[in-house]
Amino acid sequence: MSEFSHIDKSGKANMVDVGAKDTTAREAIARGFISMNEETLKAVSQRRIVKGEVLQVARIAGIMGAKRTWELIPMCHAVPIDKVGVRFRAMPEAGGIAIEAVARCSAKTGVEMEALTAVSMAALTIYDMCKAMDKSMSIGAVHLAKKTGGKSGEFRHASPPGPDFSAINADDWE
């Protein structure tokens, strides 16, 4: 795409009109990573964080964030989400926790922003719940890993940032 679709010919902000587009099944997978010190990672993995069950709260935050994406991002459409899933994988070898979100819908526009928001909200929640123990945590590598559906078809990130997510087996996610 050579033009920015959220800017009209006069340079003003513009919400894209998706009314003429076909409704199709769409899916987006986003990933991210939160790095932390070894002791914090052990405490999260062993469910010893005083504020509560970190990954369960982060999962709920991710799902809630995906459902409210249209309220957070100004030009984002309200998408009728069919499914949002958020999962985690402790990666001691990489020094943190991998986060993956999958969003699905049947709509005239995609769910990439919902999946990315889910990952971001989950990471922010982990940070919030663990900050008393580790203020040096870092959130990064948030990216769209894959998307399907719609006019542009399938997309796969050619060289995703962060740890090697392909090394994670399907059964290794929590």
N, C-alpha and C positions, 0 to 999 in steps of 0.2 A: 504494500500500500504506500503510495507516494504522498498522500495528503493526510493531514490530521483531521479526522472526522468529527472531532468535538469543537472545531473552530469553523465558523461560517466564513463566507467570502470577504466580509468586512473585518474579520479578525475577532469577532465576538464569540463568547462561549456558546455552545450549541449542543443540545442533547440530540443524539442520533435518532432518526425516525426509523424504527424497525417494523412498522406496520405492514409493509409490503413483503417482508421476508417470510419464508416458509417456517413453520414450526417443525423442528427436528429434535431427535434425541441427542443430547449433548452431555459430555463428561469432561471434567478437568481434574488433573492430579497436580497438586502443588507440594513442594517439599521445602524444608528449612532445617536449621540446626541451631541449637543453643549450647555454647561451650560453657564449661564450669569447672571448678577445681575437683579433684578426685574425691575429696571428702563429701562435697555437696552431692556429687553423682551417686556415691554410695548411700547417702542418707535418703535421696529420692528413691533409689532402687529398693532400699530396705524399708521404705515407708516410715521413716523416722523424722520427717519434717513436722514441726510442732503445729503449723497452720492446717495440716490435714493431708488428705490423699492427693498429692500434687498432680499426678497424671490424670486422675479422674476429673478433678476440677478444671484442669487445662483442656481436657476433651470437651467438657460442657461449654467452656468459654469459646473454644474454636467453633463448635456447632452454633452457638448463639451469635457469634460474630458473622458467620456465613449467612445466617438468616437475616441479619441487619445490614449487610453490605451496602445496599442501596441507600441507607440512611447515612452512611459514613463517607461514601465516595460520591461527590456531587453529580456527576453525569452518568452514574450507574443506574441501569434499569432495575426495577423490582422483578426478580426472576422467581417463578413458581418452582421452588426447589423440591425435587422428589426425594433426594437422599444426600446427607452429608455424613461422612465418616472421618474421624481423626484418630491416628494411631502413632505410637512412639516406639523408639528402639534405643535403649541405652547403648552407647558406643564408647566404652572406656578407652579403646585404642585411639579414638579421635578426640577424646576429652569432652564428651557431652552427650546430648540426646538428639537423635534424628526425629523429625516430625513430618508426617505425611497426612494430607487431607485429600479426600475424594469428594467431589460434588457432582450431582447428576440432576438433569431436568429435561423436560420436553418443552422447548420454548423457541422464540424467534431470535434470541440472543444467548450467548454462552454463559458459562458459570466459572470462567477463569478467575474473576475477581473474588468470587465467593470462596473458592478453594484457597487462593492466596491470603484472603482475610482470615480464614480458619487457621491456617498455619501461623500467621502473625499473632493472632489473639492467643493461641495456645502457647506460643513462645513467651509472650508478654506475661501471661498468667504464671508460667513456670518461674520467670524472673521475679515476679511479685511475691510468690510464695516462698522463694528461697533467698531473697535479697538480704535477710538478716544474717544468713550464714555465709553468703558469697556475693559481694557487691561487684566483683570483677567479671561476672558472667557477661557473655557477648552473644547477641542474636545476629544470625547472618545466613547467607546462602539461600535466602527465600527466593524461590523461582517456580515458574510453571514447568513441570516435568513433561506433561503430556496433555493434549486436548483432542477430543473427537467431536464430530458433528458440525453442522452449519456449512455455509458456503465455502469456507476456506479449508474444510476437511480436517485431516489429522495433522497434528504437530507433535514432535518429540524434540526435547532439548538435546542438542548435539553434544554439548560439553558442559553439563551442569556443574555449578560451583559447589564447594563444600566437600564433605566426606564422600566416599564411594558408596552411594546408596544401592548400587547393583550388587554389592556384597551381602546385602541383607536378604535373607530368605523370607518367603511369605510367612512362614510360621514363627519367625523371630520377632515380629511386631507385637506390641502389647496394645 
